[in-house]
């Protein structure tokens, strides 16, 4: 009876210990000393980009630990058609070329989950993604130039200022501006989904609101200079493009959804 009891405890302890180790996620990081130039991010499926006051580009993610002896790729090198190395250890290649830092997902089944990239505020950011495995793309606290071209990401922008050019084909865009830079233009365009934009009340701009197959909704007092229906100043215009100025004009600001609605708001 005692032997059975001790055996039961031993089995329970063994499996309990294994559960705490195997299958757990561990944090992996990669750092590059760089504070000027452009970060070029390519084909990362689930991505958070955050601007910060620092001098390094920091990449971090959570990676699931494999059971020892059960990983067939152990000791082997990940190959790809571009000849790039998985120098992060989680399916992402980082390569510096002058003042450009290229960060690319090179594995179709990346061993990482959500990838967070912290970028010095002095660096410009470019994001490109053209495959189907896209989740939410979140960009926050960025005041440098931002360019995003993606097919399937849902794009979320928080505490951004512009200038920027953002285009997604099948995903929506939700943007909240902390202030509006007057350095360069802003363009936010989704082909098949809605675009929802919130700006500070003090923002000055020359604005174009376009929803050829949808509606434009707004609580902003835009001084309308023209619209393609030649109709009166309403908060909702059906299937139209409206151009005008806000707070005396300023930077060029374009919002467009080809097949859905546009929402243009002022923060309270």
ZATORMAR-658114 format. One record per residue: x, y, z of N, C-alpha, C, CB in turn; residue number from 0; residue in three letters. Coordinates in pm, whole numbers, plus 50000, padded with zeros to 5 digits. Glycine has a CB too. Layout:
N
     n.u     n.v     n.w    ca.u    ca.v    ca.w     c.u     c.v     c.w    cb.u    cb.v    cb.w     n   res
       X       Y       Z       X       Y       Z       X       Y       Z       X       Y       Z   NUM   ALA
...
END
This chain:
268
     n.u     n.v     n.w    ca.u    ca.v    ca.w     c.u     c.v     c.w    cb.u    cb.v    cb.w     n   res
   50083   49880   50000   50000   50000   50000   50086   50125   50000   49906   50001   50121     0   UNK
   50194   50124   50085   50283   50239   50090   50355   50258   49957   50385   50223   50204     1   UNK
   50398   50143   49897   50466   50153   49768   50375   50217   49663   50511   50014   49721     2   UNK
   50248   50177   49662   50152   50233   49566   50134   50382   49589   50017   50162   49576     3   UNK
   50129   50423   49715   50111   50565   49751   50228   50649   49703   50094   50580   49902     4   UNK
   50352   50599   49732   50471   50674   49690   50484   50678   49538   50597   50612   49751     5   UNK
   50445   50569   49472   50449   50566   49326   50353   50668   49266   50416   50427   49273     6   UNK
   50236   50678   49326   50137   50776   49280   50190   50918   49295   50005   50760   49358     7   UNK
   50253   50947   49410   50309   51080   49432   50419   51111   49331   50364   51091   49574     8   UNK
   50502   51009   49303   50612   51029   49208   50560   51060   49070   50700   50906   49204     9   UNK
   50458   50987   49025   50400   51011   48892   50337   51150   48885   50295   50904   48857    10   UNK
   50264   51187   48988   50200   51319   48992   50303   51430   48989   50112   51333   49117    11   UNK
   50412   51413   49067   50517   51515   49069   50586   51527   48934   50620   51482   49177    12   UNK
   50612   51412   48872   50681   51413   48742   50599   51485   48637   50711   51271   48696    13   UNK
   50471   51450   48626   50387   51513   48524   50361   51659   48556   50256   51439   48509    14   UNK
   50348   51689   48685   50327   51829   48723   50446   51913   48687   50299   51841   48872    15   UNK
   50566   51861   48709   50688   51934   48675   50699   51955   48525   50811   51861   48727    16   UNK
   50665   51851   48447   50674   51861   48301   50578   51965   48249   50645   51727   48236    17   UNK
   50459   51972   48309   50359   52069   48264   50408   52211   48283   50228   52049   48340    18   UNK
   50488   52235   48385   50537   52370   48412   50653   52409   48321   50581   52380   48556    19   UNK
   50711   52314   48248   50827   52345   48165   50794   52334   48018   50943   52253   48198    20   UNK
   50742   52215   47979   50715   52190   47838   50591   52266   47796   50699   52039   47811    21   UNK
   50597   52335   47684   50483   52409   47632   50470   52549   47686   50360   52335   47660    22   UNK
   50552   52586   47783   50549   52722   47834   50613   52818   47734   50620   52731   47970    23   UNK
   50569   52945   47739   50628   53047   47654   50742   53115   47728   50523   53150   47610    24   UNK
   50848   53143   47655   50959   53220   47712   50985   53341   47622   51088   53132   47726    25   UNK
   51028   53450   47684   51050   53574   47609   51185   53571   47541   51039   53695   47702    26   UNK
   51185   53605   47411   51308   53615   47333   51323   53759   47285   51306   53516   47213    27   UNK
   51448   53808   47281   51474   53946   47242   51590   53954   47144   51503   54032   47365    28   UNK
   51587   54058   47061   51699   54088   46972   51715   54240   46969   51675   54030   46826    29   UNK
   51839   54288   46982   51866   54431   46989   51962   54473   46878   51923   54469   47126    30   UNK
   51936   54591   46821   52028   54651   46724   52051   54796   46763   51972   54641   46579    31   UNK
   52176   54834   46783   52208   54973   46817   52191   55061   46694   52353   54985   46874    32   UNK
   52089   55145   46695   52057   55229   46580   51951   55329   46621   52010   55143   46458    33   UNK
   51969   55457   46587   51872   55558   46628   51837   55656   46516   51925   55634   46746    34   UNK
   51895   55640   46397   51860   55723   46282   51839   55633   46161   51969   55830   46253    35   UNK
   51770   55686   46060   51745   55608   45940   51603   55553   45938   51845   55495   45928    36   UNK
   51587   55436   45875   51455   55377   45853   51453   55232   45897   51414   55389   45706    37   UNK
   51347   55194   45967   51322   55054   45998   51224   55000   45894   51265   55036   46145    38   UNK
   51267   54898   45822   51188   54839   45714   51138   54702   45760   51272   54826   45581    39   UNK
   51008   54690   45788   50951   54568   45846   50868   54496   45741   50863   54602   45971    40   UNK
   50902   54368   45716   50844   54297   45603   50782   54164   45648   50951   54271   45496    41   UNK
   50656   54145   45613   50585   54017   45623   50579   53957   45764   50648   53918   45532    42   UNK
   50567   54043   45865   50544   53993   46001   50393   53990   46026   50618   54082   46109    43   UNK
   50341   53873   46063   50197   53852   46063   50124   53926   46175   50169   53706   46075    44   UNK
   50176   53916   46297   50111   53979   46413   50212   54072   46478   50059   53871   46515    45   UNK
   50184   54203   46473   50290   54301   46498   50242   54418   46581   50345   54351   46367    46   UNK
   50326   54457   46678   50309   54582   46753   50435   54666   46731   50284   54555   46906    47   UNK
   50418   54791   46691   50528   54884   46675   50508   54998   46774   50537   54938   46528    48   UNK
   50611   55027   46851   50600   55131   46953   50720   55224   46947   50588   55068   47094    49   UNK
   50694   55354   46937   50801   55452   46941   50843   55479   47085   50758   55581   46873    50   UNK
   50975   55498   47106   51022   55528   47241   51150   55611   47233   51047   55397   47322    51   UNK
   51188   55670   47344   51309   55750   47352   51427   55660   47385   51296   55863   47457    52   UNK
   51496   55613   47284   51607   55521   47305   51700   55521   47185   51556   55379   47332    53   UNK
   51800   55437   47190   51901   55431   47084   51918   55290   47027   52035   55481   47138    54   UNK
   51820   55202   47053   51825   55067   47001   51690   55028   46943   51867   54968   47111    55   UNK
   51692   54947   46837   51570   54884   46788   51556   54751   46861   51574   54864   46631    56   UNK
   51449   54737   46937   51430   54622   47024   51317   54534   46969   51398   54667   47169    57   UNK
   51348   54409   46942   51249   54313   46894   51227   54209   47003   51294   54246   46760    58   UNK
   51103   54186   47039   51074   54086   47143   50950   54007   47106   51057   54153   47281    59   UNK
   50944   53883   47155   50829   53797   47132   50831   53685   47234   50829   53741   46987    60   UNK
   50721   53614   47241   50712   53496   47327   50720   53372   47237   50580   53497   47412    61   UNK
   50808   53279   47274   50830   53157   47195   50798   53037   47282   50977   53150   47141    62   UNK
   50722   52944   47227   50687   52823   47302   50805   52728   47305   50564   52754   47241    63   UNK
   50839   52685   47424   50950   52592   47441   50911   52453   47392   50994   52587   47587    64   UNK
   50998   52391   47313   50975   52256   47262   51025   52153   47363   51043   52237   47125    65   UNK
   50961   52037   47362   51008   51928   47447   51145   51883   47401   50908   51809   47445    66   UNK
   51237   51871   47494   51374   51834   47460   51376   51700   47387   51462   51829   47587    67   UNK
   51448   51693   47276   51459   51571   47198   51343   51550   47104   51470   51454   47289    68   UNK
   51245   51644   47102   51127   51627   47017   51126   51726   46902   51001   51642   47098    69   UNK
   51229   51809   46891   51236   51910   46787   51326   51859   46675   51288   52044   46844    70   UNK
   51268   51824   46563   51344   51767   46451   51441   51867   46389   51248   51715   46345    71   UNK
   51412   51998   46406   51497   52099   46343   51619   52135   46427   51417   52223   46315    72   UNK
   51631   52075   46545   51743   52109   46633   51876   52080   46564   51732   52032   46765    73   UNK
   51964   52179   46562   52094   52165   46499   52093   52194   46351   52146   52029   46521    74   UNK
   51975   52222   46295   51962   52253   46152   51939   52402   46133   51848   52172   46089    75   UNK
   51961   52449   46012   51947   52590   45978   51822   52611   45892   52072   52641   45904    76   UNK
   51745   52715   45926   51628   52749   45848   51670   52809   45714   51538   52847   45926    77   UNK
   51627   52745   45605   51659   52794   45471   51541   52869   45412   51699   52677   45379    78   UNK
   51571   52967   45325   51466   53041   45257   51518   53087   45122   51419   53161   45340    79   UNK
   51428   53125   45033   51465   53159   44896   51546   53287   44887   51340   53172   44811    80   UNK
   51542   53370   44992   51616   53497   44990   51758   53482   45043   51542   53600   45073    81   UNK
   51790   53365   45097   51924   53345   45151   51949   53418   45281   52024   53385   45052    82   UNK
   51843   53451   45354   51857   53524   45479   51871   53429   45597   51737   53617   45500    83   UNK
   51938   53475   45702   51959   53395   45821   51856   53428   45928   52100   53416   45875    84   UNK
   51814   53326   45999   51731   53344   46117   51823   53381   46234   51646   53215   46149    85   UNK
   51870   53505   46234   51967   53546   46336   51904   53593   46466   52055   53655   46281    86   UNK
   51772   53581   46477   51705   53610   46603   51673   53483   46681   51577   53688   46578    87   UNK
   51664   53371   46610   51628   53246   46673   51480   53219   46682   51685   53242   46808    88   UNK
   51396   53309   46625   51252   53285   46627   51186   53313   46492   51186   53370   46734    89   UNK
   51260   53284   46384   51201   53291   46250   51201   53427   46186   51063   53242   46255    90   UNK
   51281   53519   46240   51289   53655   46185   51434   53689   46157   51226   53759   46283    91   UNK
   51457   53749   46041   51591   53792   46001   51606   53943   46019   51620   53752   45855    92   UNK
   51719   53985   46077   51749   54127   46094   51879   54157   46020   51760   54166   46247    93   UNK
   51873   54252   45930   51988   54282   45845   51999   54433   45825   51977   54210   45708    94   UNK
   52116   54488   45859   52137   54632   45843   52213   54662   45715   52213   54689   45963    95   UNK
   52159   54757   45638   52223   54804   45515   52232   54956   45521   52145   54757   45388    96   UNK
   52347   55006   45566   52362   55151   45582   52269   55205   45687   52338   55222   45450    97   UNK
   52182   55300   45648   52088   55359   45744   51950   55293   45738   52075   55508   45719    98   UNK
   51943   55172   45679   51817   55098   45672   51834   54967   45749   51777   55070   45524    99   UNK
   51740   54940   45838   51738   54814   45913   51621   54731   45862   51727   54838   46067   100   UNK
   51651   54618   45797   51548   54529   45744   51514   54422   45846   51594   54466   45611   101   UNK
   51386   54412   45879   51337   54310   45971   51230   54230   45896   51279   54374   46104   102   UNK
   51258   54102   45872   51170   54023   45786   51140   53886   45849   51234   54004   45648   103   UNK
   51013   53849   45846   50975   53714   45885   51009   53621   45770   50823   53705   45922   104   UNK
   51090   53518   45796   51136   53430   45688   51080   53289   45701   51287   53425   45686   105   UNK
   51001   53263   45803   50939   53132   45821   50790   53144   45800   50971   53074   45960   106   UNK
   50732   53053   45721   50588   53054   45699   50513   53018   45827   50551   52956   45588   107   UNK
   50576   52941   45914   50518   52907   46044   50613   52957   46152   50495   52752   46057   108   UNK
   50611   53087   46173   50701   53151   46269   50685   53089   46408   50676   53303   46275   109   UNK
   50796   53057   46471   50790   52995   46604   50750   53094   46711   50924   52934   46639   110   UNK
   50741   53222   46675   50702   53324   46771   50553   53351   46761   50783   53454   46749   111   UNK
   50500   53423   46858   50362   53467   46853   50362   53613   46809   50289   53447   46991   112   UNK
   50300   53699   46887   50298   53843   46856   50437   53901   46871   50199   53917   46948   113   UNK
   50479   53979   46772   50612   54042   46771   50598   54189   46807   50682   54024   46633   114   UNK
   50676   54234   46904   50678   54376   46941   50812   54436   46899   50655   54394   47094   115   UNK
   50807   54547   46827   50928   54617   46784   50923   54759   46841   50942   54619   46628   116   UNK
   51018   54790   46928   51029   54926   46982   51133   55001   46900   51069   54924   47134   117   UNK
   51091   55116   46848   51173   55192   46753   51201   55331   46811   51102   55202   46615   118   UNK
   51328   55374   46810   51356   55512   46853   51271   55612   46776   51506   55544   46834   119   UNK
   51222   55715   46847   51130   55811   46785   51193   55888   46670   51081   55907   46890   120   UNK
   51325   55890   46663   51394   55963   46557   51401   55884   46426   51533   55998   46602   121   UNK
   51354   55760   46424   51364   55676   46305   51230   55669   46231   51411   55535   46343   122   UNK
   51237   55666   46098   51119   55646   46015   51086   55498   46009   51141   55703   45874   123   UNK
   50958   55467   45977   50911   55329   45980   50838   55296   45851   50819   55305   46102   124   UNK
   50873   55181   45792   50803   55131   45674   50761   54987   45700   50893   55140   45547   125   UNK
   50634   54955   45670   50581   54820   45691   50519   54771   45562   50476   54818   45807   126   UNK
   50554   54647   45522   50495   54585   45403   50457   54442   45436   50593   54590   45282   127   UNK
   50340   54399   45390   50292   54262   45417   50196   54223   45305   50222   54251   45558   128   UNK
   50221   54107   45239   50137   54072   45125   50082   53930   45128   50213   54092   45000   129   UNK
   50092   53859   45242   50034   53725   45245   49905   53724   45328   50134   53624   45301   130   UNK
   49844   53606   45341   49711   53595   45402   49714   53586   45554   49641   53476   45348   131   UNK
   49826   53547   45612   49833   53523   45756   49858   53652   45833   49943   53421   45788   132   UNK
   49761   53741   45829   49777   53871   45893   49677   53886   46007   49760   53985   45791   133   UNK
   49724   53937   46118   49638   53966   46233   49628   54118   46247   49693   53899   46366   134   UNK
   49620   54166   46370   49613   54310   46395   49753   54370   46389   49547   54339   46531   135   UNK
   49766   54482   46323   49889   54560   46321   49864   54686   46403   49933   54595   46173   136   UNK
   49932   54695   46518   49915   54807   46610   50040   54894   46608   49886   54758   46753   137   UNK
   50021   55024   46584   50130   55122   46588   50093   55228   46691   50155   55186   46446   138   UNK
   50184   55253   46786   50151   55351   46889   50272   55436   46926   50096   55281   47014   139   UNK
   50242   55559   46965   50343   55652   47014   50450   55680   46908   50409   55597   47141   140   UNK
   50407   55698   46784   50500   55722   46673   50477   55863   46617   50483   55615   46561   141   UNK
   50586   55940   46610   50577   56077   46557   50666   56098   46436   50613   56177   46666   142   UNK
   50730   55994   46389   50815   56003   46269   50733   55964   46146   50941   55911   46282   143   UNK
   50797   55963   46028   50729   55923   45906   50692   55775   45913   50816   55951   45783   144   UNK
   50569   55745   45870   50517   55609   45877   50454   55572   45743   50413   55594   45992   145   UNK
   50495   55456   45690   50437   55405   45566   50397   55260   45587   50538   55418   45446   146   UNK
   50270   55228   45558   50219   55092   45574   50147   55051   45446   50124   55082   45697   147   UNK
   50186   54935   45392   50116   54876   45277   50092   54730   45310   50199   54892   45144   148   UNK
   49965   54692   45324   49931   54556   45364   49802   54513   45296   49918   54545   45517   149   UNK
   49784   54383   45283   49662   54331   45221   49554   54294   45322   49695   54209   45137   150   UNK
   49594   54231   45434   49494   54173   45523   49499   54222   45667   49509   54026   45522   151   UNK
   49598   54299   45706   49603   54347   45844   49487   54442   45875   49736   54419   45869   152   UNK
   49435   54431   45997   49355   54538   46054   49452   54635   46120   49248   54483   46158   153   UNK
   49451   54760   46076   49551   54856   46120   49494   54943   46232   49598   54945   46002   154   UNK
   49566   54947   46344   49528   55030   46458   49642   55128   46487   49496   54942   46584   155   UNK
   49611   55256   46487   49709   55360   46511   49668   55437   46637   49721   55457   46389   156   UNK
   49758   55444   46736   49729   55512   46862   49839   55613   46894   49714   55410   46977   157   UNK
   49801   55733   46933   49896   55838   46971   49998   55863   46860   49968   55801   47102   158   UNK
   49948   55881   46739   50035   55910   46624   50015   56055   46583   50004   55814   46504   159   UNK
   50108   56107   46501   50102   56247   46461   50108   56267   46310   50215   56323   46525   160   UNK
   50158   56166   46235   50189   56188   46096   50328   56249   46085   50083   56278   46029   161   UNK
   50381   56263   45962   50317   56229   45835   50310   56078   45814   50393   56293   45719   162   UNK
   50214   56034   45730   50199   55891   45708   50120   55862   45581   50131   55826   45828   163   UNK
   50143   55742   45528   50065   55687   45418   50033   55543   45453   50142   55697   45280   164   UNK
   49905   55514   45474   49862   55382   45518   49759   55328   45419   49802   55387   45663   165   UNK
   49784   55208   45368   49689   55143   45277   49673   54997   45315   49735   55157   45130   166   UNK
   49549   54952   45329   49518   54811   45348   49405   54774   45253   49480   54781   45495   167   UNK
   49409   54653   45201   49308   54611   45103   49185   54553   45173   49368   54508   45007   168   UNK
   49204   54452   45258   49092   54382   45319   49074   54412   45467   49110   54235   45300   169   UNK
   49158   54495   45526   49148   54528   45667   49097   54669   45689   49281   54512   45733   170   UNK
   49046   54693   45808   49000   54826   45846   49115   54910   45899   48888   54817   45951   171   UNK
   49091   55041   45914   49188   55133   45973   49119   55210   46085   49248   55230   45867   172   UNK
   49179   55209   46202   49129   55286   46317   49245   55369   46368   49071   55192   46430   173   UNK
   49236   55502   46354   49349   55589   46385   49308   55696   46487   49403   55656   46257   174   UNK
   49392   55712   46589   49372   55816   46690   49499   55901   46696   49338   55755   46830   175   UNK
   49486   56028   46659   49598   56121   46655   49608   56197   46787   49584   56220   46536   176   UNK
   49727   56200   46845   49751   56278   46966   49769   56426   46931   49875   56226   47043   177   UNK
   49829   56452   46816   49841   56584   46755   49868   56562   46607   49954   56671   46822   178   UNK
   49860   56669   46529   49879   56656   46386   50002   56734   46341   49754   56704   46311   179   UNK
   50102   56662   46291   50222   56725   46240   50191   56802   46112   50331   56620   46214   180   UNK
   50256   56917   46096   50240   56997   45974   50358   56979   45880   50222   57145   46009   181   UNK
   50438   56875   45904   50558   56851   45822   50525   56787   45689   50656   56764   45897   182   UNK
   50432   56690   45688   50400   56618   45565   50256   56571   45567   50493   56499   45546   183   UNK
   50212   56515   45456   50073   56478   45438   50036   56350   45512   50043   56462   45292   184   UNK
   49904   56327   45525   49849   56206   45584   49751   56144   45485   49779   56235   45720   185   UNK
   49766   56014   45459   49675   55941   45372   49638   55809   45438   49737   55918   45232   186   UNK
   49508   55785   45457   49457   55663   45519   49354   55602   45424   49394   55692   45660   187   UNK
   49383   55481   45372   49300   55424   45265   49279   55275   45286   49364   55449   45128   188   UNK
   49152   55235   45296   49116   55093   45295   49025   55069   45175   49046   55051   45428   189   UNK
   49050   54960   45104   48969   54930   44986   48833   54874   45026   49042   54831   44894   190   UNK
   48831   54769   45110   48707   54697   45136   48653   54712   45277   48728   54553   45108   191   UNK
   48722   54783   45365   48674   54798   45502   48667   54946   45541   48764   54722   45599   192   UNK
   48610   54972   45659   48588   55108   45707   48718   55175   45750   48490   55108   45822   193   UNK
   48713   55307   45755   48823   55388   45809   48764   55481   45915   48897   55469   45696   194   UNK
   48817   55476   46037   48767   55555   46149   48883   55636   46206   48703   55462   46260   195   UNK
   48871   55769   46203   48982   55857   46239   48936   55958   46344   49036   55931   46115   196   UNK
   49019   55973   46450   48993   56072   46554   49110   56168   46560   48970   56004   46692   197   UNK
   49079   56299   46559   49183   56403   46560   49158   56500   46675   49185   56480   46425   198   UNK
   49263   56571   46721   49244   56677   46822   49166   56795   46763   49380   56726   46876   199   UNK
   49096   56868   46847   49013   56979   46801   49094   57091   46737   48934   57034   46916   200   UNK
   49219   57106   46777   49300   57217   46727   49367   57188   46593   49406   57252   46828   201   UNK
   49344   57072   46535   49414   57032   46413   49376   57119   46294   49385   56886   46381   202   UNK
   49478   57170   46224   49456   57245   46101   49490   57159   45981   49539   57375   46100   203   UNK
   49401   57153   45881   49425   57066   45767   49341   57104   45647   49397   56922   45804   204   UNK
   49387   57060   45532   49305   57056   45411   49262   56910   45395   49384   57109   45283   205   UNK
   49134   56884   45413   49089   56747   45428   49007   56700   45307   49006   56733   45555   206   UNK
   49026   56572   45272   48944   56505   45173   48886   56380   45235   49025   56472   45044   207   UNK
   48752   56369   45233   48681   56254   45288   48610   56184   45174   48580   56297   45400   208   UNK
   48644   56058   45150   48594   55990   45030   48539   55852   45064   48704   55978   44925   209   UNK
   48413   55828   45026   48348   55698   45041   48260   55676   44917   48263   55690   45174   210   UNK
   48319   55638   44804   48244   55626   44678   48126   55531   44684   48337   55581   44570   211   UNK
   48135   55426   44769   48025   55329   44778   47964   55324   44917   48074   55191   44740   212   UNK
   47997   55422   44999   47947   55423   45137   47908   55562   45181   48052   55367   45231   213   UNK
   47916   55585   45312   47879   55713   45370   47995   55774   45447   47759   55696   45461   214   UNK
   47988   55906   45465   48084   55978   45548   48010   56033   45669   48154   56093   45468   215   UNK
   48055   55994   45789   47995   56040   45914   48098   56125   45990   47946   55920   46002   216   UNK
   48053   56237   46049   48148   56325   46116   48080   56412   46220   48221   56411   46015   217   UNK
   48156   56447   46325   48113   56552   46419   48206   56673   46409   48112   56497   46565   218   UNK
   48281   56681   46298   48380   56788   46278   48319   56898   46192   48509   56732   46213   219   UNK
   48342   57022   46233   48290   57138   46159   48386   57171   46044   48272   57261   46253   220   UNK
   48373   57096   45936   48459   57116   45819   48402   57228   45733   48473   56985   45738   221   UNK
   48489   57319   45692   48450   57422   45596   48457   57360   45456   48543   57549   45607   222   UNK
   48344   57310   45407   48341   57236   45282   48358   57331   45164   48209   57157   45268   223   UNK
   48455   57301   45081   48479   57380   44961   48418   57317   44836   48627   57401   44941   224   UNK
   48405   57183   44837   48339   57115   44724   48302   56974   44764   48430   57114   44599   225   UNK
   48199   56921   44696   48165   56780   44707   48106   56736   44574   48065   56754   44825   226   UNK
   48116   56608   44545   48080   56562   44411   47931   56553   44386   48141   56430   44386   227   UNK
   47850   56577   44494   47705   56577   44477   47646   56718   44474   47640   56497   44587   228   UNK
   47733   56819   44501   47688   56958   44508   47571   56976   44605   47648   57007   44369   229   UNK
   47574   56903   44716   47465   56909   44813   47504   56996   44931   47427   56768   44860   230   UNK
   47413   57011   45023   47434   57103   45135   47527   57042   45239   47300   57139   45199   231   UNK
   47564   57123   45337   47658   57085   45443   47585   56997   45545   47719   57210   45513   232   UNK
   47596   56866   45533   47536   56772   45626   47644   56690   45694   47436   56681   45555   233   UNK
   47610   56626   45805   47706   56540   45873   47718   56405   45805   47666   56522   46018   234   UNK
   47625   56374   45715   47630   56245   45644   47605   56269   45497   47526   56145   45702   235   UNK
   47700   56230   45413   47685   56240   45270   47696   56100   45212   47792   56336   45208   236   UNK
   47601   56059   45131   47598   55923   45077   47675   55914   44947   47456   55877   45057   237   UNK
   47772   55819   44942   47846   55792   44820   47910   55916   44762   47756   55729   44718   238   UNK
   47998   55979   44836   48049   56107   44791   48192   56129   44833   47963   56218   44844   239   UNK
   48250   56233   44776   48382   56282   44816   48368   56428   44856   48487   56264   44702   240   UNK
   48414   56459   44977   48404   56595   45031   48543   56650   45052   48323   56596   45164   241   UNK
   48565   56772   45009   48691   56840   45036   48662   56969   45111   48769   56869   44904   242   UNK
   48755   57006   45198   48736   57127   45275   48855   57157   45363   48611   57116   45360   243   UNK
   48838   57252   45452   48945   57290   45544   48895   57284   45687   48997   57431   45511   244   UNK
   48990   57270   45778   48958   57267   45920   49056   57358   45992   48964   57122   45976   245   UNK
   49002   57445   46076   49083   57541   46152   49176   57623   46062   49165   57467   46257   246   UNK
   49122   57669   45951   49197   57757   45862   49287   57685   45763   49279   57849   45940   247   UNK
   49284   57552   45763   49366   57476   45668   49501   57437   45726   49387   57556   45542   248   UNK
   49574   57362   45648   49705   57315   45693   49753   57200   45609   49701   57273   45839   249   UNK
   49801   57094   45673   49857   56980   45605   49748   56907   45524   49923   56884   45706   250   UNK
   49787   56842   45414   49693   56763   45335   49658   56635   45411   49752   56730   45194   251   UNK
   49527   56608   45426   49479   56496   45507   49370   56424   45430   49427   56544   45647   252   UNK
   49397   56300   45389   49304   56225   45305   49258   56098   45375   49370   56191   45170   253   UNK
   49126   56076   45377   49067   55955   45433   48975   55894   45327   48988   55985   45566   254   UNK
   48995   55765   45297   48914   55703   45193   48885   55557   45222   48983   55715   45058   255   UNK
   48762   55516   45198   48723   55375   45192   48647   55356   45062   48637   55333   45316   256   UNK
   48694   55266   44978   48633   55250   44846   48495   55185   44854   48723   55167   44757   257   UNK
   48476   55089   44949   48351   55014   44952   48282   55014   45088   48378   54873   44912   258   UNK
   48336   55088   45185   48272   55095   45317   48259   55241   45359   48352   55015   45422   259   UNK
   48226   55263   45488   48202   55397   45539   48330   55460   45595   48095   55393   45647   260   UNK
   48326   55594   45603   48433   55673   45664   48377   55744   45786   48493   55775   45562   261   UNK
   48453   55741   45898   48414   55808   46021   48525   55907   46058   48389   55705   46138   262   UNK
   48487   56034   46074   48584   56141   46099   48540   56214   46225   48595   56240   45976   263   UNK
   48622   56203   46333   48581   56253   46464   48682   56350   46523   48561   56138   46560   264   UNK
   48632   56438   46608   48718   56519   46694   48716   56460   46834   48673   56667   46695   265   UNK
   48833   56454   46898   48838   56404   47035   48770   56502   47130   48985   56380   47079   266   UNK
   48714   56449   47237   48642   56533   47332   48736   56596   47433   48536   56453   47405   267   UNK
END
